[in-house]
Every structure is written in structure tokens, then in C-alpha cells.
Amino acid sequence: MPDPSAVNLMFARIAHRYDVANRLLSGGADLWWRRRLVNEVKECRPIRVLDLATGSGDVAFSLARAMPHGIHITGMDFCRPMLDEAESKKGLSQDNRYACIEFQQGDGMALPLAAESYDAVTLSFGLRNMANRGVCLQEIHRVLKPGGCLFILEFSQAFPWFRPLYLCYLRHILPVLAGWVTGDRDAYVYLNESIESFPSRAELSGECRKAGFSAVTAAPMMLGIVALHKASK
């Protein structure tokens, strides 16, 4: 499992170039992945949403633009420089829909939140970085209201026939591109390693059930390199 201090420092180093790197390294596909997530959240009609591991706030902002008036979104992350990026984007924007978002620093394995206080929790590309996935999932289960929904958008294991090509990209091309964009090649070597070691869709679904969730589903996207998991409390 990742070392929390090392992960925090890594994201602090790349915070100022994080969004640009995401667009480039995914070829813009991250916009589609996020749209798919938001559409799924909308179907649950939540009033209070926790966007855990919010980073620079892209999911929180997308939710605010797509959801009806009256929703409240808490964007939470343990890395202060990433939250500073999110706060800066909110402050510079003229979109009054962002008034429903508040950003808060917090640890995903010890959420500073009351039990049964959220209708939905989103976690995008952050579960890989938790020092203990089981504890994080249990904490999410604790803060969700009965009937609430969890949405995990995360890298997954590519379809077997595509996996060799994908691993070639992860190991040899991605770190070079990312090093050029962010000036921090090591951060994206870690990204590659964390993706390769992450559980399969079936294994992660099992971890969600072990944490107390039911009705767990996993939808692969882009030849399996990303998956959207959905679960209910």
C-alpha cells in the first residue's frame, strides 16, 4: 500500500501542472470518464455529495454544473496544495453554481465527518493512493446515509489482449511525457506502478462488499483501463 506522506508530497509537487498533465496523458478521455460518472450520480438525485480525493476539484465542479439547484458538495483531499488549486479555480470562476461547493482538508481513512451525513460519495482516481483501501471504504460506508451510493472512478486492468500495449505506454511513454509536462517524472513512475498493482474489477467489487456495500457493479471503459464502480449502502 502507498505511503501517505510520500503520496502527499508527490501531489504537492505536481499540483500546479496536474490538470494539464491529465488532459495530455489521457488524450482528453478524462473528460468523458468524468461525464460518465456525473451522469450516474445524477440518477441518484443526491442532496449532499462528498467528492473524496477531490484534488483540483474537477469532479466537484462538474457535479455543480450538472446537478439541480440545492445540492451541497464537499470536496475533500489530504493534500493542501491540491486544494489550493481547487480554491483558486473556484475563486477565478464567474459561475455562481460553484457556490454550492466547499473544499475541506481531510484524510480518507479518518474522515472528519458525521456518520450518515451524505447521500452520495464520489472517489475518482484516489482509491489507489489510500494506505488502506479497506479502511477507506469502511469510512465511506460510515458517512453515507442508508440507501446512499458510492461511485468509484478508477484505473483498472486492461482487457488481456490490450494489456501488453497498455503496459508499454505506462512504463515507457507516460513517464517521459509526464516528466516533460510536470517536471516530475518520478510521480508518474509511481502512477504506473500503482495502476499495475491495483485490483481487478472483480477483486475491487469484493472489497466493496467486504466493507458492507451491496448492489456492487463495475463497468469497464476504454478497453478496461478505467472502470466505474457503483455500490449502495
Summary of the structure (lengths in Angstrom):
residues: 233
radius of gyration: 16.7
end to end distance: 25.4
largest distance: 46.3
contacts: 784
relative contact order: 0.16
helix: 52%
strand: 22%
